[in-house]
Amino acid sequence: MQVGDLVRRTDKGLTIRGVPRKGFRVNLGVGIVVSLQPGGSNPVHPTATVFWFGMEKHYKIAESLLEVVSATR
C-alpha cells in the first residue's frame, strides 16, 4: 500500500458472530490514501489516513482493514 492508492474497507471485524455491529459504517465506498504512519497504542500497527470521497472526510484506519482497489505506479 502506498500514498495515492485507491482503497476500500474490507468486511473484517464488521460482525460479531455473523451479526452486523450496530452504528458501524459498512460501506464507505472508495477512498484515497493520503499518508501512512504507525498508529494504535497496544500494539502499535501500520495505519493509513484515507480521504473517503463519499463522506468528504479524512479518517485513520488500520492498513489490515483496507484493500487496494487501484494501485499507483
Buried (B, 14 or more C-beta within 10 A) or exposed (E): BEEEBBBBBEEEEBEEEEEEEEEEEEEBEBBBBBEBEEBEEEEEEEBBBBEBEEEEEEBEBBBEBBBBEEEEE
